[in-house]
């Protein structure tokens, strides 16, 4: 059926926009109301399309040179094929421009479903030079062919009505309410953080769905569990690294027409390709934030994401809630190719800054987040919220944009008729800047303003390298802060940032060699640390969070797509310092790892390590400029088989490093490193905390204590006690966090309580405890938790 513009309905929509623009005094409020109608949405069996495009008026583009271009596949289309030639019916339709907006109501537009590809769409316009350019819909729900291809009109209404977790949203026991009767996602007892592409062999939401369905079957049947099974259980929430569209390889075009742009053909053949975005997740484009990165969908359908959420929500015993990591403080430079110039405000150390003071940009960012929540998401982590700033013309400096963070806190999702506020956690380490930032950052700026918000705690930030021999002694004051003030912090010292930070440290620094004889083992043991896990889960305030790479003893690092320009050389040189931390000689020689590097001449571990060392050292000398780096590398003895390096070969090596590293960080490739005894112990810790929700609260200053034993005598022994608010249970902790073995009698440290009152609650592997009045030897990373009844 032919798609038609409905002129009368379109003008009614424009009339509504005019009324909205004149009704609200605040330009920001007006923008937020109008933003609700932008994008491509279904209404009364019609498609309603709206675009904010101020550049068209600024460039004086003629109305006749602006078209809505639609593509409807009329040959069989396979969602599971990576690349295919598809025949499309192409239609170009008018769309009405009204000021900075384009509006159109259309009949017969086909909405995509799990089994059907919907109409693909974008705006096509001719610029003053006569060249055709394209406007993308930043609010689109589906981007099956990536950020540079047309978006897909998608049937979210049916998906919402038919989702398998509808009972979850209607079940009152799954929600909590404040005094104003606002419905909130409740605070989880513990969070598991993971990266979708490396979490399962499939690297997709479908792969995770199968994993959790298998776990659910085992739990229901009371079947035996493997060491890796335990790593996923007894968490109330799952936080995934960003799942938005990220920068794509510029050499891989995912949408190629067989005809030129001026052709009037209505039947066209397009070479379409499923994008492969190899990335750690933070090189986002902002445009497409409401959609799901198609690289993470085996089926290329957003239904796969909803099926995964439903599997979590329907998990036996209690639901698992999904928390998304959202990047709003910057965009990757590729965003300049697909976002209106009005969105962007200049460069930052992380990418392109967003024009947060433009009312519509601000409104669209909020709308993008709201639409992402409407997939059924329970919570959000706001990445680097301290870097979301606005210019203060009076002070002539940038100020923290707390009004925007407050607006995020007031967002409500609506799914299956349930309206709720998501559980929000902000990564906010202000005051930022200055050499004393690690000392002055207080991690409470947002929680002091938003009663229901959480923040990442002091040990969660990237500056914490637990591989240092004095880490736990130097950070004792921060650990005490968590105990005394951390009830609204997400705690845990191993995550995607801290592991990367630790692997960037010079290994000649203050390294804790007691943790391992080689750097990869040392790094794993620094974060897969039983005493620290017991401290975090069974004693400290706040919400514990674990990283799957840590509990699976797998490597983790920064990695990015295979870029076509020489920036990949600069990136690889800056990150090459991590090589000896991540890769052992044994792993490098294994046939399953680093095949691309080996094919390029990096045959053995010593020569590859030397290449990486020089790549980083010389890169820092020349500020990572590729041509200067090549010259400096070639001024020294040849690195690889007596062959000089040039830019093309060095680019190949850099691309191979990131691609091999991505495969090397696959969790499944390191399952043989996982100990059943240890993962069972961590599971017990999480169950222990689940049954004691009072552990989230701060220690009570008049009766609780956490300290470290002095003099240290070569070890860092944390000890303390705390009791629940009902005064019915008391816990006692002794944990040797680092250093030499220490022998201590527990009763001498634990609040002068009779030794016979203490019973063993939890102990790390290999620890033998008899009585609180007998000497106890704690080796490095060993801990014991005692308890006593007070009734």
Secondary structure as the mmCIF struct_conf table of DSSP 4:
data_model
#
loop_
_struct_conf.conf_type_id
_struct_conf.id
_struct_conf.beg_label_comp_id
_struct_conf.beg_label_asym_id
_struct_conf.beg_label_seq_id
_struct_conf.end_label_comp_id
_struct_conf.end_label_asym_id
_struct_conf.end_label_seq_id
STRN STRN1 UNK A 4 UNK A 5
HELX_RH_AL_P HELX_RH_AL_P1 UNK A 7 UNK A 23
BEND BEND1 UNK A 25 UNK A 25
HELX_RH_AL_P HELX_RH_AL_P2 UNK A 27 UNK A 35
TURN_TY1_P TURN_TY1_P1 UNK A 36 UNK A 37
STRN STRN2 UNK A 39 UNK A 43
TURN_TY1_P TURN_TY1_P2 UNK A 44 UNK A 45
STRN STRN3 UNK A 46 UNK A 52
HELX_RH_AL_P HELX_RH_AL_P3 UNK A 54 UNK A 58
TURN_TY1_P TURN_TY1_P3 UNK A 59 UNK A 60
HELX_RH_3T_P HELX_RH_3T_P1 UNK A 63 UNK A 65
STRN STRN4 UNK A 66 UNK A 73
BEND BEND2 UNK A 75 UNK A 75
TURN_TY1_P TURN_TY1_P4 UNK A 79 UNK A 80
BEND BEND3 UNK A 82 UNK A 82
STRN STRN5 UNK A 83 UNK A 93
STRN STRN6 UNK A 96 UNK A 98
TURN_TY1_P TURN_TY1_P5 UNK A 99 UNK A 100
STRN STRN7 UNK A 101 UNK A 107
BEND BEND4 UNK A 108 UNK A 108
HELX_LH_PP_P HELX_LH_PP_P1 UNK A 109 UNK A 111
STRN STRN8 UNK A 112 UNK A 112
BEND BEND5 UNK A 114 UNK A 116
STRN STRN9 UNK A 120 UNK A 126
TURN_TY1_P TURN_TY1_P6 UNK A 128 UNK A 129
BEND BEND6 UNK A 130 UNK A 130
STRN STRN10 UNK A 132 UNK A 135
TURN_TY1_P TURN_TY1_P7 UNK A 138 UNK A 139
BEND BEND7 UNK A 141 UNK A 141
STRN STRN11 UNK A 142 UNK A 142
TURN_TY1_P TURN_TY1_P8 UNK A 144 UNK A 145
TURN_TY1_P TURN_TY1_P9 UNK A 147 UNK A 148
BEND BEND8 UNK A 149 UNK A 149
STRN STRN12 UNK A 151 UNK A 152
STRN STRN13 UNK A 154 UNK A 154
HELX_RH_AL_P HELX_RH_AL_P4 UNK A 156 UNK A 162
TURN_TY1_P TURN_TY1_P10 UNK A 164 UNK A 165
HELX_RH_AL_P HELX_RH_AL_P5 UNK A 166 UNK A 170
HELX_RH_3T_P HELX_RH_3T_P2 UNK A 172 UNK A 174
STRN STRN14 UNK A 175 UNK A 177
TURN_TY1_P TURN_TY1_P11 UNK A 179 UNK A 180
STRN STRN15 UNK A 183 UNK A 185
HELX_LH_PP_P HELX_LH_PP_P2 UNK A 186 UNK A 188
BEND BEND9 UNK A 189 UNK A 189
STRN STRN16 UNK A 190 UNK A 194
HELX_RH_AL_P HELX_RH_AL_P6 UNK A 196 UNK A 199
BEND BEND10 UNK A 200 UNK A 200
TURN_TY1_P TURN_TY1_P12 UNK A 201 UNK A 202
BEND BEND11 UNK A 204 UNK A 204
HELX_RH_AL_P HELX_RH_AL_P7 UNK A 205 UNK A 221
TURN_TY1_P TURN_TY1_P13 UNK A 222 UNK A 222
HELX_RH_AL_P HELX_RH_AL_P8 UNK A 227 UNK A 230
TURN_TY1_P TURN_TY1_P14 UNK A 231 UNK A 232
BEND BEND12 UNK A 233 UNK A 234
BEND BEND13 UNK A 236 UNK A 236
STRN STRN17 UNK A 237 UNK A 240
HELX_LH_PP_P HELX_LH_PP_P3 UNK A 241 UNK A 242
BEND BEND14 UNK A 244 UNK A 244
STRN STRN18 UNK A 246 UNK A 246
TURN_TY1_P TURN_TY1_P15 UNK A 250 UNK A 251
BEND BEND15 UNK A 254 UNK A 254
STRN STRN19 UNK A 255 UNK A 257
BEND BEND16 UNK A 258 UNK A 259
TURN_TY1_P TURN_TY1_P16 UNK A 261 UNK A 262
BEND BEND17 UNK A 266 UNK A 266
STRN STRN20 UNK A 267 UNK A 273
BEND BEND18 UNK A 279 UNK A 279
BEND BEND19 UNK A 281 UNK A 281
STRN STRN21 UNK A 284 UNK A 284
BEND BEND20 UNK A 286 UNK A 286
TURN_TY1_P TURN_TY1_P17 UNK A 287 UNK A 290
BEND BEND21 UNK A 291 UNK A 291
HELX_RH_3T_P HELX_RH_3T_P3 UNK A 294 UNK A 296
TURN_TY1_P TURN_TY1_P18 UNK A 298 UNK A 299
BEND BEND22 UNK A 300 UNK A 301
TURN_TY1_P TURN_TY1_P19 UNK A 302 UNK A 302
HELX_RH_AL_P HELX_RH_AL_P9 UNK A 303 UNK A 313
TURN_TY1_P TURN_TY1_P20 UNK A 314 UNK A 314
BEND BEND23 UNK A 316 UNK A 318
STRN STRN22 UNK A 321 UNK A 327
BEND BEND24 UNK A 329 UNK A 329
STRN STRN23 UNK A 331 UNK A 331
HELX_RH_3T_P HELX_RH_3T_P4 UNK A 333 UNK A 337
TURN_TY1_P TURN_TY1_P21 UNK A 338 UNK A 338
BEND BEND25 UNK A 339 UNK A 339
HELX_RH_3T_P HELX_RH_3T_P5 UNK A 341 UNK A 343
STRN STRN24 UNK A 344 UNK A 348
TURN_TY1_P TURN_TY1_P22 UNK A 349 UNK A 350
STRN STRN25 UNK A 351 UNK A 354
TURN_TY1_P TURN_TY1_P23 UNK A 356 UNK A 357
BEND BEND26 UNK A 358 UNK A 358
HELX_RH_AL_P HELX_RH_AL_P10 UNK A 359 UNK A 373
TURN_TY1_P TURN_TY1_P24 UNK A 374 UNK A 376
STRN STRN26 UNK A 379 UNK A 383
TURN_TY1_P TURN_TY1_P25 UNK A 384 UNK A 384
HELX_RH_3T_P HELX_RH_3T_P6 UNK A 385 UNK A 387
STRN STRN27 UNK A 389 UNK A 392
TURN_TY1_P TURN_TY1_P26 UNK A 393 UNK A 396
STRN STRN28 UNK A 397 UNK A 400
HELX_RH_AL_P HELX_RH_AL_P11 UNK A 402 UNK A 409
TURN_TY1_P TURN_TY1_P27 UNK A 410 UNK A 410
STRN STRN29 UNK A 413 UNK A 415
TURN_TY1_P TURN_TY1_P28 UNK A 416 UNK A 417
STRN STRN30 UNK A 418 UNK A 420
STRN STRN31 UNK A 421 UNK A 421
HELX_LH_PP_P HELX_LH_PP_P4 UNK A 422 UNK A 422
STRN STRN32 UNK A 423 UNK A 426
HELX_LH_PP_P HELX_LH_PP_P5 UNK A 430 UNK A 430
BEND BEND27 UNK A 431 UNK A 431
HELX_LH_PP_P HELX_LH_PP_P6 UNK A 432 UNK A 432
BEND BEND28 UNK A 434 UNK A 434
TURN_TY1_P TURN_TY1_P29 UNK A 435 UNK A 436
HELX_RH_AL_P HELX_RH_AL_P12 UNK A 437 UNK A 440
BEND BEND29 UNK A 443 UNK A 443
TURN_TY1_P TURN_TY1_P30 UNK A 445 UNK A 449
TURN_TY1_P TURN_TY1_P31 UNK A 451 UNK A 452
STRN STRN33 UNK A 454 UNK A 456
HELX_RH_3T_P HELX_RH_3T_P7 UNK A 458 UNK A 460
BEND BEND30 UNK A 461 UNK A 461
TURN_TY1_P TURN_TY1_P32 UNK A 462 UNK A 463
TURN_TY1_P TURN_TY1_P33 UNK A 466 UNK A 467
STRN STRN34 UNK A 468 UNK A 468
TURN_TY1_P TURN_TY1_P34 UNK A 469 UNK A 470
HELX_RH_AL_P HELX_RH_AL_P13 UNK A 471 UNK A 474
TURN_TY1_P TURN_TY1_P35 UNK A 475 UNK A 475
HELX_RH_AL_P HELX_RH_AL_P14 UNK A 476 UNK A 485
HELX_RH_3T_P HELX_RH_3T_P8 UNK A 486 UNK A 488
STRN STRN35 UNK A 489 UNK A 491
BEND BEND31 UNK A 493 UNK A 493
BEND BEND32 UNK A 495 UNK A 495
HELX_RH_AL_P HELX_RH_AL_P15 UNK A 496 UNK A 502
TURN_TY1_P TURN_TY1_P36 UNK A 503 UNK A 504
BEND BEND33 UNK A 505 UNK A 505
TURN_TY1_P TURN_TY1_P37 UNK A 507 UNK A 508
BEND BEND34 UNK A 509 UNK A 510
STRN STRN36 UNK A 511 UNK A 511
HELX_RH_3T_P HELX_RH_3T_P9 UNK A 513 UNK A 515
BEND BEND35 UNK A 517 UNK A 518
HELX_RH_AL_P HELX_RH_AL_P16 UNK A 519 UNK A 527
BEND BEND36 UNK A 528 UNK A 528
HELX_RH_AL_P HELX_RH_AL_P17 UNK A 530 UNK A 538
TURN_TY1_P TURN_TY1_P38 UNK A 539 UNK A 539
BEND BEND37 UNK A 540 UNK A 542
STRN STRN37 UNK A 543 UNK A 547
HELX_RH_AL_P HELX_RH_AL_P18 UNK A 548 UNK A 551
TURN_TY1_P TURN_TY1_P39 UNK A 552 UNK A 553
BEND BEND38 UNK A 564 UNK A 565
TURN_TY1_P TURN_TY1_P40 UNK A 566 UNK A 566
HELX_RH_AL_P HELX_RH_AL_P19 UNK A 567 UNK A 575
HELX_RH_3T_P HELX_RH_3T_P10 UNK A 576 UNK A 578
HELX_RH_AL_P HELX_RH_AL_P20 UNK A 579 UNK A 582
HELX_RH_AL_P HELX_RH_AL_P21 UNK A 585 UNK A 589
BEND BEND39 UNK A 590 UNK A 590
TURN_TY1_P TURN_TY1_P41 UNK A 591 UNK A 592
BEND BEND40 UNK A 593 UNK A 593
HELX_RH_AL_P HELX_RH_AL_P22 UNK A 595 UNK A 599
TURN_TY1_P TURN_TY1_P42 UNK A 600 UNK A 601
BEND BEND41 UNK A 604 UNK A 604
HELX_RH_AL_P HELX_RH_AL_P23 UNK A 605 UNK A 621
TURN_TY1_P TURN_TY1_P43 UNK A 622 UNK A 624
HELX_RH_AL_P HELX_RH_AL_P24 UNK A 626 UNK A 634
TURN_TY1_P TURN_TY1_P44 UNK A 635 UNK A 635
BEND BEND42 UNK A 636 UNK A 637
BEND BEND43 UNK A 639 UNK A 640
TURN_TY1_P TURN_TY1_P45 UNK A 641 UNK A 642
HELX_RH_AL_P HELX_RH_AL_P25 UNK A 647 UNK A 664
TURN_TY1_P TURN_TY1_P46 UNK A 665 UNK A 665
HELX_RH_3T_P HELX_RH_3T_P11 UNK A 667 UNK A 673
HELX_RH_AL_P HELX_RH_AL_P26 UNK A 676 UNK A 690
TURN_TY1_P TURN_TY1_P47 UNK A 691 UNK A 691
HELX_RH_3T_P HELX_RH_3T_P12 UNK A 693 UNK A 696
BEND BEND44 UNK A 697 UNK A 697
HELX_LH_PP_P HELX_LH_PP_P7 UNK A 698 UNK A 700
TURN_TY1_P TURN_TY1_P48 UNK A 701 UNK A 703
STRN STRN38 UNK A 705 UNK A 708
BEND BEND45 UNK A 710 UNK A 711
TURN_TY1_P TURN_TY1_P49 UNK A 713 UNK A 714
STRN STRN39 UNK A 715 UNK A 723
TURN_TY1_P TURN_TY1_P50 UNK A 725 UNK A 726
BEND BEND46 UNK A 727 UNK A 728
STRN STRN40 UNK A 729 UNK A 739
BEND BEND47 UNK A 740 UNK A 740
STRN STRN41 UNK A 742 UNK A 745
HELX_RH_AL_P HELX_RH_AL_P27 UNK A 746 UNK A 749
BEND BEND48 UNK A 750 UNK A 750
TURN_TY1_P TURN_TY1_P51 UNK A 751 UNK A 752
HELX_RH_3T_P HELX_RH_3T_P13 UNK A 755 UNK A 757
STRN STRN42 UNK A 759 UNK A 763
TURN_TY1_P TURN_TY1_P52 UNK A 765 UNK A 766
TURN_TY1_P TURN_TY1_P53 UNK A 772 UNK A 773
BEND BEND49 UNK A 774 UNK A 774
STRN STRN43 UNK A 775 UNK A 778
TURN_TY1_P TURN_TY1_P54 UNK A 780 UNK A 781
STRN STRN44 UNK A 782 UNK A 789
#
